[in-house]
Amino acid sequence: MLIKVGALMRESWAIYKNNFSLFLKITAWLLIPVVILSFLPYLISNSVIFLATNFFLSLLSWVFSVFISIALVLTISALSKKESVDLRSIYNLSYSKTFWGVIVSILVTLAVGFGTLLLIIPGIIFSVWFSFSLYVFVLENKKGTDALARSHQLVKGRFWPVLWRWIAPNFVYGIILLIVILIPIYIIDFAVGQPGASFTATPPWWSVLISNIIPVLVTPLLYAVGFILYDALKKEKETTPEKTQ
């Protein structure tokens, strides 16, 4: 039987909480482009230069985020096996996998985007089918469309259970994340005498910064959910007969 939602959330939270300082060492690197992009609108007034700079930095930030994502998957996998984590080795391996990681991410984005353009439902289906593509690439070394095909194979016959196990934890964690973001924003707004300033068309810098930094710090928790679910599907696939979709 596939892992239950409650167990999925407990295990993912335990991994995140017990290794927060380790995850912080990894995700802290993402804060550099996040902070730069957060302050960019306040540093560049020319709209053309701003758009060009923002596009270039966003592209670099996305590629860097793929590198960090690979590092998180490798780290969580090692932790699940009770192995020691050597960040230098993980960074080196992540770097060697970044090119194909970008390719896999692009393929997933194109597939989900194409499905969404057709109708919302195909987009949802494709997003669930291919949701484990990066995990497959990193941990099974399947590249390109092979990673997508393997992800689909893992989900095959289990679409609704997998969809629910993606939605439930992300919804709960999303609500908690929203509260954690709003509390300091409200406090600062009132402290500087600008209540509600963060909810205007041009929010102040502290609002933008908080809204961008906190989700980065929570990223390992979401990858823990994905890994645990991927690992459960893989083990179930190895011990149960093939199901039809």
C-alpha positions as CSV (number, residue, x, y, z in Angstrom):
1,M,0.0,0.0,0.0
2,L,1.2,3.5,-0.9
3,I,2.3,5.7,2.0
4,K,-0.6,7.5,3.7
5,V,-0.8,11.3,3.6
6,G,-0.3,11.6,7.4
7,A,2.8,9.5,7.3
8,L,4.1,11.4,4.3
9,M,3.8,14.7,6.1
10,R,5.3,13.4,9.3
11,E,8.3,11.8,7.6
12,S,8.9,14.9,5.4
13,W,8.7,17.2,8.4
14,A,11.0,15.0,10.4
15,I,13.6,15.1,7.7
16,Y,13.3,18.9,7.3
17,K,13.3,19.7,11.0
18,N,16.1,17.3,12.0
19,N,18.4,18.5,9.2
20,F,17.4,22.2,9.0
21,S,20.9,23.5,9.5
22,L,22.2,21.2,6.7
23,F,19.5,22.3,4.3
24,L,20.2,25.9,5.2
25,K,23.8,25.5,4.0
26,I,22.4,24.3,0.6
27,T,19.5,26.7,0.1
28,A,21.4,29.7,1.4
29,W,23.1,29.8,-2.0
30,L,19.7,30.5,-3.6
31,L,19.3,33.5,-1.5
32,I,22.0,35.4,-3.4
33,P,20.0,35.6,-6.7
34,V,16.7,35.9,-4.8
35,V,18.0,39.0,-2.9
36,I,19.4,40.6,-6.1
37,L,16.2,40.0,-8.0
38,S,14.1,41.3,-5.1
39,F,16.0,44.6,-5.1
40,L,16.4,45.0,-8.9
41,P,13.2,47.1,-9.4
42,Y,14.5,49.6,-6.8
43,L,18.0,49.8,-8.4
44,I,17.1,50.1,-12.1
45,S,14.6,52.8,-13.2
46,N,15.0,52.4,-17.0
47,S,12.3,49.9,-18.0
48,V,14.2,48.4,-21.0
49,I,17.4,47.9,-19.0
50,F,15.4,46.5,-16.1
51,L,13.5,44.0,-18.3
52,A,16.7,42.8,-20.0
53,T,18.6,42.5,-16.7
54,N,15.7,40.8,-15.0
55,F,15.4,38.3,-17.8
56,F,19.1,37.4,-17.8
57,L,19.4,37.2,-14.0
58,S,16.1,35.1,-13.8
59,L,17.5,32.7,-16.4
60,L,20.7,32.3,-14.5
61,S,18.8,32.0,-11.2
62,W,16.6,29.2,-12.7
63,V,19.7,27.2,-13.9
64,F,21.2,27.7,-10.5
65,S,18.0,26.5,-8.8
66,V,18.2,23.3,-10.9
67,F,21.7,22.7,-9.5
68,I,20.4,23.3,-5.9
69,S,17.4,21.0,-6.6
70,I,19.7,18.2,-7.6
71,A,21.8,18.8,-4.5
72,L,18.7,18.6,-2.3
73,V,17.5,15.3,-3.9
74,L,21.0,13.8,-3.4
75,T,21.1,15.0,0.2
76,I,17.6,13.8,1.1
77,S,18.4,10.4,-0.5
78,A,21.6,10.1,1.5
79,L,19.8,11.0,4.7
80,S,17.0,8.5,4.1
81,K,19.7,5.8,3.8
82,K,21.4,7.0,7.0
83,E,24.5,7.9,5.0
84,S,26.9,10.7,5.9
85,V,26.5,13.8,3.8
86,D,29.6,15.4,2.3
87,L,28.4,18.7,0.7
88,R,31.5,19.1,-1.4
89,S,30.9,15.7,-3.0
90,I,27.2,16.5,-3.4
91,Y,28.0,19.8,-5.0
92,N,30.5,18.2,-7.4
93,L,28.0,15.5,-8.4
94,S,25.2,18.1,-8.7
95,Y,27.4,20.2,-11.0
96,S,28.1,17.3,-13.3
97,K,24.3,16.6,-13.5
98,T,23.1,20.2,-14.0
99,F,23.1,20.2,-17.8
100,W,20.9,17.2,-18.1
101,G,18.9,18.4,-15.1
102,V,18.1,21.6,-17.0
103,I,17.1,19.5,-20.1
104,V,14.8,17.3,-18.0
105,S,13.2,20.4,-16.4
106,I,12.7,22.0,-19.7
107,L,11.0,18.9,-21.1
108,V,8.7,18.7,-18.1
109,T,7.8,22.4,-18.4
110,L,7.1,22.0,-22.1
111,A,4.9,18.9,-21.6
112,V,2.9,20.5,-18.8
113,G,2.7,23.8,-20.6
114,F,1.5,22.1,-23.7
115,G,-1.1,20.2,-21.8
116,T,-2.3,23.3,-20.1
117,L,-2.7,25.1,-23.4
118,L,-4.9,22.3,-24.6
119,L,-7.1,22.3,-21.5
120,I,-6.4,22.6,-17.8
121,I,-7.1,18.9,-17.2
122,P,-4.3,17.6,-19.5
123,G,-1.9,20.0,-17.8
124,I,-2.8,18.5,-14.4
125,I,-2.4,15.0,-15.8
126,F,1.0,15.7,-17.3
127,S,2.2,17.5,-14.2
128,V,1.4,14.4,-12.1
129,W,2.8,11.9,-14.6
130,F,6.1,13.7,-14.9
131,S,6.4,15.0,-11.3
132,F,9.1,12.6,-10.4
133,S,11.3,13.2,-13.5
134,L,14.0,15.0,-11.7
135,Y,14.2,12.4,-8.9
136,V,14.4,9.7,-11.6
137,F,17.2,11.5,-13.4
138,V,19.2,12.2,-10.3
139,L,18.8,8.9,-8.6
140,E,18.4,6.5,-11.5
141,N,20.5,8.4,-14.1
142,K,17.8,8.3,-16.8
143,K,18.2,11.3,-19.0
144,G,15.9,13.3,-21.3
145,T,12.6,11.7,-22.2
146,D,13.7,8.5,-20.5
147,A,13.3,10.3,-17.2
148,L,9.8,11.4,-18.1
149,A,8.9,8.0,-19.3
150,R,10.1,6.4,-16.0
151,S,8.2,9.0,-14.0
152,H,5.0,8.1,-15.9
153,Q,5.7,4.4,-15.3
154,L,5.9,5.0,-11.5
155,V,2.6,6.9,-11.5
156,K,0.8,4.5,-13.9
157,G,-2.2,2.9,-12.2
158,R,-1.8,5.2,-9.2
159,F,-2.8,8.6,-10.6
160,W,-5.4,9.6,-8.1
161,P,-3.5,8.4,-5.0
162,V,-0.4,10.3,-6.2
163,L,-2.4,13.4,-7.1
164,W,-3.9,13.4,-3.6
165,R,-0.5,12.9,-2.0
166,W,0.9,15.9,-3.9
167,I,-2.1,18.2,-3.1
168,A,-2.6,17.5,0.6
169,P,0.9,18.2,1.9
170,N,1.5,21.1,-0.4
171,F,-1.9,22.6,0.6
172,V,-1.2,22.3,4.3
173,Y,2.4,23.5,4.0
174,G,1.3,26.3,1.7
175,I,-1.2,27.6,4.3
176,I,1.5,27.5,7.0
177,L,4.0,29.2,4.7
178,L,1.5,32.0,3.9
179,I,1.0,32.6,7.6
180,V,4.7,32.6,8.2
181,I,5.2,35.2,5.4
182,L,2.3,37.4,6.4
183,I,3.1,37.7,10.1
184,P,6.5,39.6,9.7
185,I,5.1,41.6,6.8
186,Y,2.2,42.8,8.9
187,I,4.4,43.6,11.9
188,I,6.9,45.6,9.8
189,D,4.1,47.5,8.0
190,F,2.7,48.6,11.3
191,A,6.1,49.3,12.9
192,V,7.0,51.7,10.1
193,G,3.6,53.3,10.1
194,Q,2.5,52.0,6.7
195,P,-0.3,49.4,7.5
196,G,-1.4,47.7,4.3
197,A,1.6,49.0,2.3
198,S,2.7,45.5,1.4
199,F,-0.7,44.8,-0.3
200,T,-0.5,47.6,-2.9
201,A,0.6,47.5,-6.5
202,T,4.1,48.6,-5.5
203,P,4.9,46.8,-2.2
204,P,7.9,48.0,-0.2
205,W,11.2,46.3,-0.4
206,W,10.8,44.4,2.9
207,S,7.6,42.8,1.7
208,V,9.2,41.6,-1.5
209,L,12.3,40.3,0.3
210,I,10.3,38.4,2.9
211,S,8.0,36.9,0.3
212,N,10.9,35.7,-1.7
213,I,13.3,34.5,1.0
214,I,11.0,32.4,3.2
215,P,9.8,30.1,0.3
216,V,13.4,29.3,-0.5
217,L,14.0,28.2,3.1
218,V,11.0,25.9,2.9
219,T,12.1,24.3,-0.4
220,P,13.8,21.3,1.2
221,L,10.5,20.3,2.9
222,L,8.7,20.1,-0.5
223,Y,11.6,18.1,-2.0
224,A,11.4,15.7,1.0
225,V,7.7,15.1,0.2
226,G,8.6,14.4,-3.4
227,F,11.4,12.0,-2.5
228,I,9.4,10.0,0.1
229,L,6.6,9.6,-2.4
230,Y,9.0,8.7,-5.2
231,D,10.7,6.2,-3.0
232,A,7.4,4.7,-1.9
233,L,6.2,4.3,-5.5
234,K,9.5,2.8,-6.6
235,K,9.3,0.2,-3.8
236,E,5.7,-0.6,-4.5
237,K,6.4,-1.0,-8.2
238,E,9.1,-3.5,-7.4
239,T,6.8,-5.6,-5.2
240,T,3.4,-5.5,-6.9
241,P,2.3,-6.5,-10.4
242,E,1.9,-3.9,-13.1
243,K,-1.3,-1.9,-13.0
244,T,-3.1,-0.5,-16.0
245,Q,-4.0,3.2,-16.2
